[in-house]
Amino acid sequence: MDLNALVLCTDDKIIRVLRRVLSDLEVGIETCTDADSAVRRLTRARFEAVVVDCADEDVAVKVLSSVRSAPCNKRAIAVAMIDGQTAVRSAFAMGAHFVLYKPVNFERARSSFRAARALMKCERRRNVRVPVEFPVTLFAGADQQRITTLDISEGGMAVRVPRYIPRSRGVRIRFTLPDVDYAVECAAEVAWKNPGSNTGVRFLELSREHRQQLKTWLARHSPEIEPDDPPLSCKLTDVSAAACYLETSAPFPKRTRVVLTMLTGSVRIPVEGVVRVMHPEVGMGVEFTQNADEPRAQAAKFFQATKAGTSLEFTVLPESMDDEDILGAAIEPPSGIEDPLLKLFRRSADFTTESFREELRVQRRSGSAGKAISAKV
């Protein structure tokens, strides 16, 4: 699976650094020096990442908006190169997922692009569809249909549906993956429908176990899918029953679904979450997204283990980027208990990076968001 990045920049020194970094990470690079040529390339070829020098904000806005409007690149990871921290909010408002501060040096760029490449792989994998036909049972209220797949991906499947289903109507699907005798059942929604009977179904609330089984099956049946990058080490500094803050030089963008894993001796405790706060080169705030009883118990186990004071190691791995805000899917704090850490995440737009970190320290000293965690990195 070849990963490719389009770079819009006129600074030869920066381009040389990016060529070296991306080459080391096995990412191909194509360069443009003006917005018009970059926009043309975005309409004609697929790129897993688009890197834009934001020295001219109008040019940056034009190119980054073209990324989202180009059908083949709307899920590309956008990286904005900016002059200082005062431009961070502007870069994210333009649609950037990552920012790279100038002057761009090898170590700083490599750290950022390691995280970016992990997401590039995730998004590329989500686009891979394996043509296959097998039966699926679709439930829409009292209506039950036996349908047949046309293809399947990590996020959904194309199917033949003999009877019309409104796009606004929620459905459930049940199927068994061929050759493995593994049954999957989950909520779903109609994502698209063509004039015939072919319909796109998007998976919703797919459990981690089902996702992993599906990923394994897809990897065996598609030569395009490469293994995930190794998880990134991080330092967990603050934790509550509903959220945590991780210090890392390569944080993931807001709305990234991640798996945070705690290692203590031979015990591994994974917990799923979604990034709610991202401070470039500093860290990220993760809200736990566990709803079912078993995952909820896993989140509680994770929280209790961090309070034990033993030596712990933490790693974080991205799962995907969410298109929409999924606050409604997040775990609710225990009844009657207000979670100060989660409340701080939801007020993050009111703070600069440093003032946010100071507020974390205040909460930590007061004990309202849990003590700092002793961890190896």
Residue pairs with C-beta under 8 A, 6 or more apart in sequence:
1 121
1 124
1 224
1 225
1 226
2 28
3 26
3 27
3 28
3 48
3 49
3 117
3 120
3 121
3 124
4 27
4 28
4 29
4 30
4 45
4 46
4 47
4 48
4 49
5 22
5 27
5 28
5 29
5 30
5 47
5 48
5 49
5 50
5 51
6 30
6 31
6 32
6 38
6 41
6 42
6 47
6 49
6 50
6 51
7 15
7 18
7 29
7 30
7 31
7 32
7 51
7 52
8 31
8 32
8 33
8 34
8 35
8 38
8 50
8 51
8 52
8 53
8 59
8 63
9 15
9 18
9 31
9 33
9 51
9 52
9 53
9 81
10 33
10 53
11 53
14 53
14 81
14 102
14 104
15 31
17 104
17 105
17 106
17 109
18 29
18 51
18 104
18 109
19 29
20 106
21 106
21 109
21 110
21 113
22 28
22 29
22 113
23 29
24 110
25 110
25 113
25 114
25 117
27 48
27 49
27 113
27 117
27 120
30 41
30 45
30 47
32 38
32 41
34 59
35 59
35 62
35 63
38 50
38 52
38 63
38 66
39 62
39 63
39 66
41 47
42 50
42 63
42 66
42 67
42 70
42 73
43 66
43 70
45 72
46 72
46 73
46 76
47 73
47 76
48 76
48 77
48 120
48 121
48 123
48 124
49 76
49 77
49 78
49 79
49 116
49 117
49 120
50 63
50 64
50 67
50 73
50 76
50 77
50 78
50 79
51 79
51 81
51 100
52 59
52 60
52 63
52 64
52 78
52 79
52 80
52 81
52 96
53 60
53 81
54 60
54 80
54 81
54 82
54 83
54 87
54 90
54 91
54 94
55 83
57 90
57 94
60 80
60 91
60 94
61 94
64 78
64 80
64 94
64 95
64 96
65 94
65 95
67 73
67 74
67 76
67 78
67 95
68 74
68 95
75 123
75 126
75 127
75 321
76 123
77 97
77 98
77 116
77 119
77 120
77 123
78 95
78 96
78 97
78 98
79 96
79 97
79 98
79 99
79 100
79 112
79 113
79 116
80 91
80 94
80 96
80 98
80 99
80 100
81 99
81 100
81 101
81 102
81 104
82 88
82 90
82 91
82 99
82 100
82 101
82 102
83 101
83 102
84 101
84 102
85 101
85 352
85 353
87 99
88 99
88 280
88 353
91 99
92 99
92 254
97 116
97 119
97 253
97 321
98 112
98 115
98 116
98 253
98 280
99 280
100 108
100 109
100 112
101 108
101 280
101 281
108 281
111 249
111 250
111 281
112 250
112 280
112 281
114 229
114 232
114 250
115 232
115 250
115 251
115 252
115 318
117 229
118 228
118 229
118 232
118 252
118 317
118 318
119 252
119 253
119 256
119 318
119 321
121 226
121 228
121 229
122 228
122 318
122 319
122 320
122 321
123 320
123 321
125 154
125 215
125 218
125 225
125 226
126 153
126 154
126 155
126 320
127 153
128 153
128 154
128 218
128 222
128 224
128 225
129 151
129 152
129 153
129 158
130 151
130 152
130 153
130 218
130 221
130 222
131 150
131 151
132 149
132 151
132 152
132 178
132 221
133 148
133 149
133 150
134 148
134 149
134 175
134 176
134 177
134 178
135 146
135 147
135 148
135 149
135 175
136 146
136 147
136 148
136 149
136 157
136 159
136 173
136 174
136 175
137 144
137 145
137 146
137 147
137 173
137 174
137 175
138 144
138 145
138 146
138 147
138 159
138 161
138 165
138 171
138 172
138 173
138 188
138 201
139 171
139 172
139 173
139 174
140 165
140 169
140 170
140 171
141 169
143 163
145 161
145 162
145 163
147 159
147 160
147 161
147 162
148 159
148 160
149 157
149 158
149 159
149 175
150 157
150 158
150 159
150 160
150 198
151 157
151 158
152 158
152 214
152 218
153 218
154 211
154 214
154 215
154 218
154 320
155 202
155 203
155 320
156 188
156 191
156 200
156 201
156 202
156 203
157 200
157 201
157 203
158 198
158 199
158 200
158 201
159 198
159 199
159 200
159 201
160 197
160 198
160 199
161 193
161 197
161 198
161 199
162 197
165 171
165 190
165 199
166 190
167 189
167 190
167 191
167 192
167 193
169 190
170 187
170 188
170 189
171 187
171 188
171 189
171 190
171 201
172 185
172 186
172 187
172 188
173 184
173 185
173 186
173 188
173 201
173 203
174 183
174 184
174 185
175 183
175 184
176 182
176 183
176 184
177 184
177 213
177 214
177 217
180 213
180 217
182 213
182 217
184 206
184 210
184 213
184 214
186 203
186 204
186 205
186 206
186 207
186 210
187 203
187 204
187 205
188 201
188 202
188 203
188 204
189 201
189 202
189 204
190 199
190 200
190 201
190 202
191 200
191 201
191 202
192 199
192 200
193 199
193 200
205 291
205 329
206 214
207 292
207 295
208 259
208 270
208 272
208 295
211 319
218 225
219 225
219 227
228 317
231 259
231 261
231 315
231 316
231 317
232 248
232 250
232 315
232 316
232 317
233 248
233 313
233 314
233 315
233 377
234 246
234 247
234 248
234 260
234 283
234 314
234 315
234 316
234 377
235 246
235 247
235 248
235 314
235 373
235 375
235 377
236 244
236 245
236 246
236 247
236 260
236 262
236 306
236 312
236 314
236 373
236 375
237 245
237 246
237 247
237 283
237 360
237 364
237 372
237 373
238 244
238 245
238 341
238 360
238 363
238 364
238 369
238 370
238 372
238 373
239 245
239 303
239 306
239 341
239 369
239 370
239 373
240 303
240 333
240 339
240 340
240 341
240 342
240 369
240 370
241 299
241 300
241 303
241 331
241 333
241 334
241 337
241 339
242 287
242 288
242 330
242 331
242 332
242 333
242 339
242 341
242 342
243 273
243 276
243 285
243 286
243 287
243 288
243 339
243 341
243 342
243 345
244 260
244 273
244 285
244 286
244 288
244 306
244 341
245 277
245 283
245 284
245 285
245 286
245 341
245 360
246 260
246 283
246 284
246 285
246 286
246 314
246 316
247 282
247 283
248 283
248 284
248 316
249 281
249 282
250 281
251 275
251 278
251 279
251 280
251 281
251 282
251 283
251 284
252 258
252 275
252 278
252 284
252 316
252 318
253 275
253 278
253 321
254 275
254 276
254 277
254 278
255 274
255 275
255 321
255 322
255 325
255 326
256 274
256 275
256 318
256 319
256 320
256 321
256 322
257 272
257 273
257 274
257 289
257 318
257 319
257 320
257 321
257 322
258 272
258 273
258 274
258 275
258 286
258 316
258 317
258 318
258 319
259 270
259 271
259 272
259 273
259 316
259 317
259 319
260 270
260 271
260 272
260 273
260 286
260 302
260 314
260 315
260 316
261 268
261 269
261 270
261 271
261 314
261 315
261 316
261 317
262 268
262 269
262 270
262 271
262 302
262 305
262 306
262 312
262 313
262 314
263 312
263 313
263 314
263 315
264 305
264 310
264 311
264 312
264 313
269 298
269 301
269 302
269 305
270 298
271 288
271 290
271 295
271 298
271 299
271 302
272 288
272 289
272 290
272 295
272 319
273 286
273 287
273 288
273 289
274 286
274 287
274 289
274 322
274 326
274 329
274 330
275 284
275 285
275 286
276 285
276 286
276 287
276 345
276 346
276 348
277 284
277 285
277 345
277 348
277 356
278 284
278 285
279 353
279 356
279 357
282 353
282 357
285 341
285 344
285 345
285 348
286 316
287 327
287 330
287 331
287 342
287 345
288 299
288 330
288 331
289 326
289 329
289 330
289 331
290 296
290 298
290 299
290 331
291 329
291 331
296 331
299 331
305 312
306 312
306 370
306 373
307 370
307 371
309 374
310 374
311 374
311 375
311 376
312 373
312 374
312 375
312 376
313 375
313 376
313 377
314 375
314 377
333 339
333 342
340 363
340 368
340 369
341 363
341 369
341 370
344 356
344 359
344 360
344 363
344 369
348 356
351 359
360 369
363 369
364 370
364 371
364 372
